[in-house]
Amino acid sequence: MNQTVEADVRRRAIERCRERRILVPTFAQMRDPSGLDPSLVAELADVDMQAVHPLNLFRICWRNDPITGGFGDVNYLELPSELTGAPARIVGLIGEHFRPTAPSGHLRATIAGAAHSTAPCLGAGPWRSCRRR
């Protein structure tokens, strides 16, 4: 990825996020949402997990709790050896509550990769928010 900073593009992207009141989570916040401001978590509880809403950028993680609308343990399913016949643990992440950038559809985990790459592009400048949707 080109990480050359284009100052003018970066300035416009920051202005656009401010105008639209869009907060962009840090990678640390996406990895571990437990440190988020409690008022932000309270706001998230009122936002549908599948809605196209700027606060759902904070749901780009594997810890979404569909019951509370907040965060919990990692959403996974472990298949027992008795079922698989394999001596190794087989664990699968559940993408049902993983919020990528698209409201619904297939390949959610694939789409999420693009969402993770948005932050560096926004900060470095090559991502022009007025041209890409």
N, C-alpha and C positions, 0 to 999 in steps of 0.2 A: 504494500500500500504506500502511496506517495504521502509522505508526512511533511512536505514542504508547507510552511505556513504562508498563506496568502492573507495578509493583514486586513485588506479591505473586505474580502469575502467573510473572514472570521468576524469582523466587526458587524457586518450586516446580519450574519447568522445569530449573533448574540442579541442584537437589537430585535430581530424577529421573535426570538424565544421570549424576550422580555415583554414585547408587545402582546404576545398571545399567552403570557403567563405560563410558559412551558418550562418546567424544571427538568433538567437532564440528570439522571442518577449517575453516580460514579461507579466504576467497576467494583469497588469495595462494597458499595451499597447493594449492587445487584448480587454479589456473591453472598453477602450476609446482611439481610434487611433488618436484623434485630437492632441496629444502631440508628434507624430512621427516627426523625423527630416524631413524638407521639401525636402531634396535631396532624401531621401528614398521614399517619397510619389511620387516624380517625376519619379523615376525609376519604381515604381509599375505601373504607368500609361502606361508604354510600355510593361508590362507583361500581357498576356492573363489570365483572372481570372480563367480559368479552366485548365491552363497549370500546369504540374508537374514542379514547379520551387521553389527554396528555399525562394524567396521573398514572395511567396504566404502564407507562415506561418503567415505573418502579416495580412492576410485576414481572419484569423480565428476569425471572429466577425460578427455581424449582421448589420454592417454599410457600406457594400460595395455598391458603386455607379456604376452600369453597364454603364452609359453614359460617365462619366469622367475617370473611372478606379481608382478613388480615394475613398474617404469616404464621407458619408452623414448621413442622418437620419437613424434610425433603419428601416430595411425593414419589414414592417408589413401590414396587411390588417385587418381593423375593419369591422365586419359585423353589419349593422344597425339593431336596434330592429324591424323596419318595415319589415325586411326580415326574421329575426329569430323568432320573436314573444316573445323573452326573454327580460325581463326588464334589464338584466345585459349586460354590454359591453362584446362582444366576440371578442377577438383579437387573430390573428394568425401570427406567425413569418413566413416570406417567406424565404425558404431555397434555392431558385433558385440561389441566388448570394452569398450564404454562402460557403466559400472555406474550405472544410475539407482536409484531406490528400489524398483522392482518386480523380482522374480527373473527374469522372462522376459516375453515378449509383444511386441506390436507397438508402434510409435510410441515407441521408447526415448528418442529425442532429445526428444520432447515431454514425456515423463514427467520427464526430467532437469531441465527448466525448473522444475518444482515442487520438486525437490530443492534447486536453487540458492536458491530463495526461502525455504527452511526456516530457515537461519541467522539472517537479520535478524528473522524473526518470533519465533524462539526467544529471541533477545536482547532484543527490544522488549516481548514479552509477549503479543501477541494469539494466538500459537499455544499452545493448551493440550494438552500432550502426553498427558494422560489421556483426552481426548475424541476426538482425531484419530489415526487409525492410518495 
